[in-house]
Amino acid sequence: MSFFLSSTARSADHAQWGQAFTRNMVSAETGLVDRFDPATGHNVKWAVPLGSQTWSTPVVAQGRVFIGTNNDPPRDPRHKGDRSVLLCLSEKDGSLLWQLVVPKLGADVYLDWPRAGMCSPPTVEGDRVYFITNRGEAVCLDIEGQANGSDGPYLDEGRHMTASGRTSLVARDTVLVPRDPNDDTPPLEVTALDADIIWLFDIPKEAGTWPHDGAHGSFLIDSDFLYVNTSNGVDNTHRRIRCPDGPSLIVLDKKTGKLLARDYEGIGPRIFHSTWSAPALGVVNGRKLIFFCGGDGVVYAFEPFRREGLASVAGVPPARAEGLRPSTRRRDAFDTRGQDARDTQGRDALATKEQGKDARDTGEVQALKRVWRFDCDPTGPKENVSQYLRNRQESPSNIKSTPVFHNNRLYITGGGDIWWGKENAWLKCLDATKEGDITATGQLWSCDLRLHTCSTPSVHDGLVYVADCGRHIYCIDAQTGEICWTQETKGDIWASTLVADGKVYLGANRGDFWILAAGREKKVLCTVQLDSNISSTAIAANGVVYVASMRKLYALQK
């Protein structure tokens, strides 16, 4: 239990998004750089090219660095064109060890945005890498790749990385089907540079969800169970939820990938954009809880999943809960509501195989038991939320960052949607010890930010560090919510702060990277202009700071 109580668990590697699994963006590493210069190589251990777009944050484990990017340019002549890539690099020199290359979905650009690459940070435990691909697949990978052969039971890697009609999908109402089910394109030869997939769970197909823009999630590991958000969201019109009954949070068996549990909070119809917030974990007065921010702007706390009898959905008797399932209801074959010129296949829906069949039909999927809920915007719109699209004055709120647990408190950022919603943002501090609907009682304080935000907080030494899309870094008192100082940056900020070794590290979308002194007094130590925009969060592992721009990964060391 002490592992979870520590906000800065000392581990040389950094094997997941944030701390495991409070998600606090801090590190116990020491002796880290306070300045560097890519032009001269000062304090740069190595720098390697990535793709042309990198939205993922690196993780470091067992001598390897993992980071998602795209296939521009290709690292293997077998893989041409737009592909999404998870790189496994040597921690020593950044050389390529192996890569997972996945074709685009092909059905609709709003399902899998062109050239965006792999956006999710992996989670590494032992010799297993848990990851969400661009296609919304949950995969378990062998950390060795194919260097030690294919471990199985999944043995179809050659087909999985083949850009064929079977892997390219088309959207048909609430389902995705192969563009050409009779395509006989041969699978690619599997080599030592390829990933070894242990198991694969197709979240959209098997859980009944509809991802938007790109799949973004980060696995939380608790015992033998994996928790991850599903990226369920709007379709290409931004006005329709294709799978309103689909889960927002699911639990998989770590060893097999089997779906074990999901939320039944009815989040789907209230989603304003998508479900991109990863879950967090904390121990509240000795009680372990799973924290999750839905695409409806509501924060949920759940009891951890256990292999027991069927749990009740909050407020719904178990007998009725058994009848709930993700959206597999068929609309009329000619009901094309919510479709546009980019989606002309909806009328063929009845001819396709039903997708998203929930294992609850056989009594195998449990409902996560809710402990409390907190509505971050109780006066915001809750019904027919799509009518507020492009409304910069009035709209629902949503949360794109990850909740951070620290000392029985939960710190969250959110507000209006960056692209489509009202222009406001906030950092809130919640009392995680309460139960029930805590909307009226759970907030300890709220601090207004400048514009929008998708930045996950760093909580350290009585202070909270966070950033927003209004080009500001904030240092805020963790007890009161009062702003201690702010620092304006050149670009808007999509990354999160890293606090380590008495410093605050952060990059912005115009390529400016900042190192500031942590503390109540503002002190800028260094600013560096990198080669391209920065949307990735810096991490620290084994005395090295890793910073990814859109096109390069830098390993910084004194």
N, C-alpha and C positions, 0 to 999 in steps of 0.2 A: 504493500500500500504506500510506503514511503516514496516509491518511484513516481506515483501519480501526484503526490503532495508537493514534490519539488518542482518549482517552475523552471529550473535550469538544470535538469538532470544531466550529469556529466557523462558525455559519450563522445569519443573522438570522432566517430562517424556522424553524419547527419542524414538519416535514412528515410525521411518522410517530410511532408509539408509541415513546417512548424515543429514545436516540441511534441514528443510522443506522450499523450495525444491531447494535451491541453491546447495545442496549436499556437501557444505563445511564440511570438517571433523573436526569440532571444537565444543566445548561445553562451555556454560557459567557457568557450575557447579564450585563450589569452595570447599575448604576444602578436596580435594582428596588426596589419598595416594601418598607418594613419595617413598615408599618401602613396601615390604611385604614378607612373608616367608610361603609357603604352608606347610613346614615340621613342623613348630612350631605353625602355625595358626595365626601368627602375622599379623594384619590388614586383615585377611580373615574372612569376615562375614559368608559365607558359601561356600561350594563347592559340586557340585553334578555330578554324572556320566552322560555322554551323550552316544552316540553310539560309534562305533569304528572309524568312520570318520565323521568329522564336518567341512563343508566348508562354512557354513552360518554364518552371523553376527547377534548377538542378537538385539532385540528391546525391550523397556520397556514401558508399558502403563497401566494405571489404576490398579496398583498393580500386574501386570502380566509381566512375561518375556517370550518372544517368541524366539525360536531358532530351526533351522532345523538340522537334523542329520539322522542317519540310525537306523535300528531295531536290532542292534547287541550290547547287547543282547535284546530280546523282553521285553517290559514292561507290556505286556498283552499276556497271553498264547494263545489267539485267533489268534494272528498275528505271524506266524512263517516264517522264511526265510528272504530273502532280501526284505525289504520294505523301503520306504522313509517316514520320520516322521517329522511333525512339532509339537514341544512340547510347551505346555502352562504351565508355572511353576509359583508358588507363588513368588512374589517379596520378601516376608518376609523371607522365608526359603528354597526356591528352590524346594519345594515339587510339585509333578505332579498334575495339575488340570484337564487337558484333553489333548488329542493328536489327530492329523489328521494323519492317517496311510494310505498310498497309495501304491498299488502294482506297481512293475516295469512294463514298457511298454512290455518287453519281445520280441519285434520284432528284435532288433539289439542292441548290447551293445553300439554302438556309438550313439544311440538315448537317452539312459538312462543308464549311466555308472554303472556297478555293484558296490554296496555298497557305492556309492557316497552320497546317501541320498538326503534330501532337501537342495538345495544350495542357494535359494533366501531368502533375508531378507523380512519379511512382512512389510506392511504399515498399521498402525492402526489409525482410525478416529472414535471417539465416541465409539459405541458398535459394530463396524464392523472392521474385519481384512481382508485386501486385500492381496492376495498371489498368487504366481505362483508355482504350484506343479511340481514334477519331470516329470510328463507326459505332461508338457506344458499347463496345464489347468489354466486359470484365475479363482480364486474362491473368493467369499465373504463369510466370516465366522462370526458367532455370537461369540462375545468375551466371552460369558458365556459358550460356548460349549453346550452340551446336558443337562446341569444342569437345565435349564429352559424349556426343551422340544425342539422339532424341530419347528423352526419358519416358514420354507418354504419360497418361493414356492418349492424349491428343497426338495424332500422327499425320495431320493433313496440312502441315505448314506450307508445302509447295502450292497447294490450291489456295490457301488463305492469302498468300502474297501475289497471286496471279490476277492481273487486271483483265477479267473476262466477263462475259454476260452473266455468269452465275454470281459473281461477286459485285458487279455493278447493279444497283437496284433502282427501281422506279416506284414512285409514290402512288398508291391507289387507295384513296380515302384514308382509313386509319391503319393501313398496312403498307409494308415495303416488300416488294417481290422481285425476283431476279429479272433483269432486263430481258434475258434470253435463257429460259430454263433448259434449253436443249444445246446450249453452247458447249462445244467439245474442245475448247482451248486447253491444251495440255498444261498441267501444273509445272511451275518452275522447279528446277533442280535445287535441292536444299544443300547449302554449303556451310563451312565452318564459320562464315561471317554472318549467318542468319540466327535469328532467335529460336529458342526451343520453347514452344508453348506446352505447358503441362495440362492446363484445362482452359476452356473458354465458355463464358456465359454471355449470350447476346441479350443485353438488357432491353432494347426496343422490342425485339421479337418475343422474348420469353417472359418479360415482365409487363409488356404492354405499355410502352412509353413512346414519346415522340420528341427526340432531341432538337434543339434549336441552335443555329450558328455553328456550334461545335461542342462535342462532349468535353466537359470539364469536371473532374472529380478527383478526390484523393482518398484512398482507403484508410479507414481507421481499423486497427486490429485490437480486438479484445478477446483473449483466450483463443478459441478455435473459430472465431467469427469475424467476418469482414463487413464493415458498414460503409456504404457509399451513397452519395446522392445520384440521382438518375438523369439529370439534365432535361427532365420533361418540361416542355414549353410550348410556345405558340408555333403556328406553321408559317408559311412564307407570306401570308397576308398580314401577319402580326395581330390578327383579330379573332383567331379561332384556336382553341385548344383541341387538337385532334384526339388526344387520349385523356379526357378529363378525369377518368377514374383510375388512371395509372398511378403507381406509387411515386413519391418524391424521395423516399429513403428506403433502402433495401438492406437485408442482411444475407450474406452468402456463407456457405461452409468453406472454410479456409482450405481444406484439403481437396474438395471436389468441385467447388463452384456452384453447388446446388443452392437454389433459392430457399431460404428458411423462414424469413419474416419480412414484413413491410409495414409502412405506416398506413393507417386508414383514417387520416385526418381530413379528407375531402379538400385537399389543397388545390387540386387541378383546376377547377373553374375560376379560382381566384388568382391564378398565376398571370402576372402582367407581362412577363418576358420569358424567363426560363428559371431553372433550378440549378444554379452553379455553385452553391455554398456547400463545402465539405463539412461533415460532422466532426464534433470534438467530444472529448471525454474529460470528466473531472470527478473527484471524490468529495462529496458534500457531507460534511460531518460524519465521515465513515461510510457513506452510501455512494456507490458508483452510479453516475448518470451519463447518458448520451445526450448531447446538445445538438440541435439542428435548426438551421434557419431556412424556412420554406420560401418558395418563390412568391408567396402571398404576403411577405413582410412580417410573418409571425415567427417567433422563436419558440421552439418546443424542447422539452426535456422528457426523455424516455427512460424507462428502466432497461437495463441491458437484457439482451435476449438470452434465454436459457432453454435447454432442451427439455421442455416440460409439456404439459397439456396445452391445448389451444387457449390462448389468452383472449380476453374480451377486448373489443374495440371500445375506447372510452365512450360511455354513454349508450353502447349497443350491446345487447345480450349476445353471448357466444353463438347461440343458434342462428341468430340473424347475421352475425359477423361472417359466418361460414359462407353465406350467400354472396358476399361482396367480392368483387373481382375487378381487375383492370378493364379498361374500355375495350370490349370486343363486340359491342353492339353494332349491328349493321344499319346504316342509314339506307334510304332508298338508293338504288343504283344510280339514279339520275339526280340525286341531291348533290349539287356542286356548290353549296353555300361555303363561302370562305376560300374558294379556289380562285386562281387567276391564271394568266396565260402561261405561267411557269409550271402549272400543275394541271394537266389536261387528262389525267388518267383516272380521276375519281369515279367516273361512271362505270368503270370495269370492276368495281370493288367486289361485287357479288361473285365474280368468277375466280376470285383469289382464295387461297387457303387462309383460314382465320388465324390471326396473329395475336400474340400476347395472352395466350391462355394461361390463367393463373393456376399454380399448383394447389391453391386453396381448394379447388374443385375436388381434390382427392384428400383434403384435410391435412396437407403437408406444410402449408405456409401459415405461420402464426402472425397475429397482429401485435405490433409493438405497443406496449402499454404506456400511455402518456402520464407523466407526473405533473407537469404544469405547462401552460402556454402563456406567452406574452405577446400581445399585438403592439408592434412598434408604432403604428399609426392608426389608432382606434377610430379617428374621425375621417379617415380616408375612405375612398370608394371601395365597396366590397362586392358589388354585383355588377354584371355587364361591364367589367373593367376595361374591355377593349375600346369602349366609346371615349376613353380619355387618352387614347393614343395621340401623341404629338402635342398634348396639352402641357405647357410649361408652367401653368399656374396651379392646376388641380389635377391630381392623379393618385393612384395607389403608390405606396412605397414598396421597394424591394431590397433584397440584401444579396450582394454578390461576393462579399468577403466571408471569412470563416469566424465563427465565434471563438473567443479566447477565454479560458477558465483560469482564474487565479484567486486563491484565498476565499473561496465560497462566493466569488463574484464572477459574473459573465460580462465580458466587454464585447460590444458589437457595433459595427458601422453599417449605415444604410441611408435610405432616403429615396428621392425620385430617381427614375431610371435614367441612365446616362444618355441614351439615345432618344427615348420616347416620353419621359416623364417630367414632373415638376422639378424646378431648380432649387432643391434643398438637400441638405445632408446633415448627418449627426453622428456622434459617438455616444452610445448609451452604456450605462453601468447598471446591471441587474443583480438583485439578491437571488442567488441560486438555491437558497435553502427553503423557499416557499413551495406550496402545492396548490393545484387547481388552476383556475384562471387568475393569473396574477397581474393582469393588465393594469389594474388600478392601484396595486400595492407593491409591485415588484421592482419598479424603477427607483434606483438610488439617486441618480442624476443623469442629465443629458446635456451634451455640449454641442452647439451648432458649429458645423464646418462651413466652408466657403461655398461649395457648389455641389457636385456629386462625389461619390466615393465608392471604390471597390477595394480599399486597402484594409488588410487585416492588422489589428493593433499589436504592438509590443508593450508588455507590462513589465516594468523593472524598477526596483528600488523606489516605490511609491509614485512612479510616474508612468504615464501612458504616451507612447509615441505613435502617431498615425499620420496619414497623408490623404489628400483629396485631389479631385480633378480640377480644382481651382488653383493648382500650382503652389500648394502650401504644405509644408511639414509642420506638425504641431507637437508640442510637448505640453501635456495636460496633467494636472494633479489627479492621481488615481483615487483619492478619497473624496474630493470635492467637485471635480469636473471643471475646475478653473484653469484657463489657459496660462501656462507659464511663459511660453514664447512661441513664435512662428518664424518660419523661414520660407521665403518665396523662391521657387525654382524657375528654370527657363521653360520647361515643358509641363503639361499636365501629367498627373501621376496615376498609373494603374498598378504599380508594384506596391509591395508592403515594406515597411521598415524592418531592418535587422538591428537589434541591440546586442553588442558583444564587446567585451574588453574595454568597457567605458566609452564606446563609440556608437554612433548611429549611422548606418549605411543605407543609402537609397538612391535609385536611379529614376530618371524621368523620361518622358516620351520625346524629348528633343535630344536625347543622348547625353544629357548632363548627369554625372554621377557625383553624389555628395557624401562626404564623411564629416560628421559633426561630433562634438564632445557630448556624451550623455550627461544630463544633469539639469538643474533648474536655471542655470545661466547659459545662454546661447553662445556657442563658439564654433565657428566653421573651421575645420581643420584642413579640408582639401576639396576642391571641385575639379573634375576632369571631364573633358569632352570626349566621349567614345565615338566609335565609327558609325553608329546607327542608333535608332531609338531603343529605349529600354522599357520593357514591360514585365520583365522577370525580376523576382525578388532575390537579393543577395543571400548567400548562406555561408556559414563558417564550419570547417571540419578539419581536424588534424593540423591546426595552425595556419590554414589557408582560407582566404576569402574567395568565393566563386561568384563572378558577376557575368551575366549573359546579356549581351545586347541582341538586337535582332539577328546579327550576322556572325558574332564571335562569342566564344566563351573564354573568359580570362580567369586564370588561377593566380591570385595575388599573395605574395609571401615576402616577409622581410629577409 
